[in-house]
């Protein structure tokens, strides 16, 4: 589990297609998050939970495999060597939940429609498919590219967020351009509530 508090920005060092050509091994340069990492641990890469499969002895890079479904449903399929990605280690049981509950299970992608710079913040407006928009509420939680954010408003076709200076400086959202897409994970609590409300009563 993650919290959506990005701790480092990594850079894609290599993209190696799998033997069948449908999966990809990502090599990510990421010094800041690998201090006590071990093989098999989880790291969120722009919001996608991936398993560390290799790393160098100096802990300057790690590798992770992205399966075909992950490449289809997230922005990882469009990555190029040199691209930047947000990184977060999994939450320790004794850690603080400074963001919100984030699973690293991306629900889809949102497209940036507009960016309105403010005195010390940016207001961003995103387009989101209807099947995901129903889980988004004003002042609710959402994870964009792995970043825990508060929804400022919701429209018939999308939603908005406001980014404070710390978020602009410490994540890839500070450089996101209009027309680009980001991974979206809606609040998991909203999905469970919908499931419970719509599930027919069990019969004995």
C-alpha positions as CSV (number, residue, x, y, z in Angstrom):
1,X,0.0,0.0,0.0
2,X,1.1,3.6,-0.7
3,X,0.0,7.0,0.4
4,X,0.5,9.1,-2.8
5,X,3.4,11.1,-1.2
6,X,6.1,11.0,-3.9
7,X,9.6,10.7,-2.5
8,X,11.7,11.0,-5.6
9,X,11.6,11.5,-9.4
10,X,13.3,8.8,-11.4
11,X,14.4,8.7,-15.0
12,X,13.8,5.8,-17.5
13,X,17.2,4.4,-18.3
14,X,16.2,1.5,-20.6
15,X,13.1,-0.2,-21.9
16,X,13.6,-3.8,-22.9
17,X,10.8,-5.8,-24.6
18,X,10.0,-9.2,-23.2
19,X,10.5,-12.4,-25.1
20,X,7.0,-12.4,-26.5
21,X,7.2,-8.7,-27.3
22,X,4.1,-7.8,-25.2
23,X,5.7,-7.0,-21.8
24,X,8.5,-4.6,-21.0
25,X,11.3,-4.5,-18.5
26,X,11.8,-1.0,-17.2
27,X,15.2,0.2,-15.9
28,X,14.8,3.3,-13.7
29,X,17.5,5.5,-12.4
30,X,16.5,6.2,-8.8
31,X,19.0,6.8,-6.1
32,X,16.8,8.3,-3.5
33,X,14.3,5.4,-3.0
34,X,16.7,2.5,-3.0
35,X,18.4,2.9,0.4
36,X,17.0,-0.3,2.1
37,X,15.2,-1.7,-0.9
38,X,15.3,-5.4,-1.6
39,X,14.5,-7.6,-4.5
40,X,10.8,-8.3,-4.5
41,X,9.8,-5.0,-2.8
42,X,7.2,-2.8,-4.2
43,X,7.7,0.7,-5.7
44,X,5.0,2.9,-7.2
45,X,6.1,4.2,-10.6
46,X,3.9,7.1,-11.5
47,X,1.2,5.5,-9.5
48,X,1.7,1.9,-10.8
49,X,2.7,-0.7,-8.2
50,X,5.7,-2.6,-9.6
51,X,8.0,-5.3,-8.2
52,X,11.7,-4.7,-8.0
53,X,13.3,-7.5,-10.0
54,X,16.9,-6.3,-10.1
55,X,19.1,-3.4,-8.9
56,X,22.8,-2.6,-9.0
57,X,25.1,-2.9,-6.0
58,X,25.4,0.8,-5.7
59,X,21.6,1.1,-5.6
60,X,21.5,3.8,-8.3
61,X,18.9,2.0,-10.5
62,X,16.3,-0.8,-10.3
63,X,14.4,-2.9,-12.9
64,X,10.8,-3.9,-12.9
65,X,8.6,-5.8,-15.3
66,X,5.4,-4.3,-16.7
67,X,2.8,-6.8,-18.0
68,X,0.8,-6.3,-21.2
69,X,-2.4,-5.2,-19.3
70,X,-0.3,-2.7,-17.3
71,X,1.1,-1.3,-20.5
72,X,-2.4,-1.0,-22.1
73,X,-4.2,0.6,-19.2
74,X,-1.6,3.0,-17.9
75,X,0.8,5.6,-19.3
76,X,3.8,3.2,-18.8
77,X,3.1,1.9,-22.3
78,X,4.0,5.3,-23.8
79,X,7.2,5.8,-21.8
80,X,10.5,6.6,-23.6
81,X,14.1,6.5,-22.5
82,X,14.8,9.7,-20.6
83,X,11.2,10.2,-19.4
84,X,10.7,11.2,-15.7
85,X,8.5,9.2,-13.4
86,X,7.2,9.7,-9.8
87,X,8.5,7.2,-7.3
88,X,7.2,6.1,-3.9
89,X,8.2,3.1,-1.7
90,X,5.5,1.1,-0.1
91,X,4.3,2.4,3.3
92,X,5.8,0.8,6.4
93,X,3.3,-0.5,8.9
94,X,4.7,2.1,11.4
95,X,4.6,5.0,8.9
96,X,2.3,7.9,8.8
97,X,-0.6,8.0,6.3
98,X,0.2,11.6,5.1
99,X,-1.7,11.3,1.9
100,X,-4.6,8.8,1.4
101,X,-4.9,5.0,0.9
102,X,-3.4,4.3,-2.6
103,X,-3.0,0.8,-3.8
104,X,-1.0,1.4,-6.9
105,X,-3.8,-0.3,-9.0
106,X,-4.4,2.3,-11.7
107,X,-8.0,2.6,-12.9
108,X,-7.3,4.5,-16.1
109,X,-5.9,7.7,-17.5
110,X,-7.0,11.4,-17.4
111,X,-6.0,14.0,-20.0
112,X,-4.9,17.5,-19.0
113,X,-7.2,20.0,-20.6
114,X,-5.9,23.3,-19.1
115,X,-3.4,24.7,-16.7
116,X,-4.0,28.0,-15.0
117,X,-1.0,29.3,-13.0
118,X,-1.7,31.2,-9.8
119,X,0.4,33.4,-7.5
120,X,2.0,30.3,-5.8
121,X,0.0,27.4,-7.3
122,X,-1.4,25.9,-10.5
123,X,-5.0,24.9,-11.1
124,X,-5.3,21.9,-13.5
125,X,-8.4,20.7,-15.2
126,X,-8.6,17.1,-16.4
127,X,-10.9,15.1,-18.7
128,X,-11.9,11.7,-17.3
129,X,-14.0,8.9,-18.8
130,X,-17.5,8.7,-17.3
131,X,-17.0,5.2,-15.9
132,X,-14.4,6.7,-13.6
133,X,-15.8,10.1,-13.1
134,X,-18.6,8.7,-11.0
135,X,-16.1,7.9,-8.2
136,X,-14.8,11.5,-8.1
137,X,-16.3,14.0,-5.6
138,X,-15.4,17.6,-4.7
139,X,-12.9,17.7,-1.8
140,X,-12.5,14.0,-2.2
141,X,-9.2,12.1,-2.8
142,X,-7.6,11.1,-6.1
143,X,-4.2,9.9,-7.1
144,X,-2.7,11.4,-10.3
145,X,0.6,9.9,-11.6
146,X,0.9,8.5,-8.1
147,X,0.4,11.9,-6.3
148,X,-2.3,12.2,-3.6
149,X,-4.4,15.2,-4.4
150,X,-7.7,16.8,-3.3
151,X,-10.4,17.3,-6.0
152,X,-11.3,21.0,-6.1
153,X,-14.3,20.7,-8.4
154,X,-16.1,18.2,-10.7
155,X,-17.8,18.8,-14.0
156,X,-19.8,16.6,-16.4
157,X,-16.7,15.6,-18.2
158,X,-13.8,15.9,-15.7
159,X,-12.4,17.4,-12.5
160,X,-9.9,19.9,-11.2
161,X,-7.0,20.0,-8.7
162,X,-4.7,22.7,-7.4
163,X,-1.0,22.0,-7.0
164,X,1.0,23.7,-4.2
165,X,4.6,24.7,-4.8
166,X,5.9,21.5,-3.1
167,X,3.9,19.3,-5.5
168,X,5.0,21.4,-8.5
169,X,8.7,21.1,-7.5
170,X,8.8,17.5,-6.2
171,X,6.7,15.6,-8.8
172,X,6.4,15.3,-12.6
173,X,3.0,17.2,-12.4
174,X,4.9,20.4,-12.4
175,X,6.0,19.8,-16.0
176,X,2.8,18.2,-17.3
177,X,1.7,19.8,-20.5
178,X,-1.8,20.3,-21.9
179,X,-2.8,17.2,-23.9
180,X,-0.7,14.8,-21.9
181,X,-2.2,11.9,-19.9
182,X,-1.6,10.8,-16.3
183,X,-2.4,7.6,-14.5
184,X,-5.5,7.8,-12.3
185,X,-6.4,5.8,-9.2
186,X,-9.8,6.8,-7.8
187,X,-10.6,6.5,-4.1
188,X,-10.8,2.8,-3.4
189,X,-13.5,3.5,-0.7
190,X,-15.8,4.9,-3.3
191,X,-15.5,1.7,-5.4
192,X,-16.3,-0.5,-2.4
193,X,-19.3,1.6,-1.4
194,X,-20.7,1.3,-4.9
195,X,-20.1,-2.5,-4.8
196,X,-21.9,-2.9,-1.5
197,X,-24.8,-0.7,-2.6
198,X,-25.4,-2.4,-5.9
199,X,-24.7,-6.0,-4.8
200,X,-28.0,-7.9,-4.5
201,X,-28.6,-9.3,-1.0
202,X,-27.3,-12.8,-0.7
203,X,-30.0,-15.5,-0.4
204,X,-29.7,-18.5,1.8
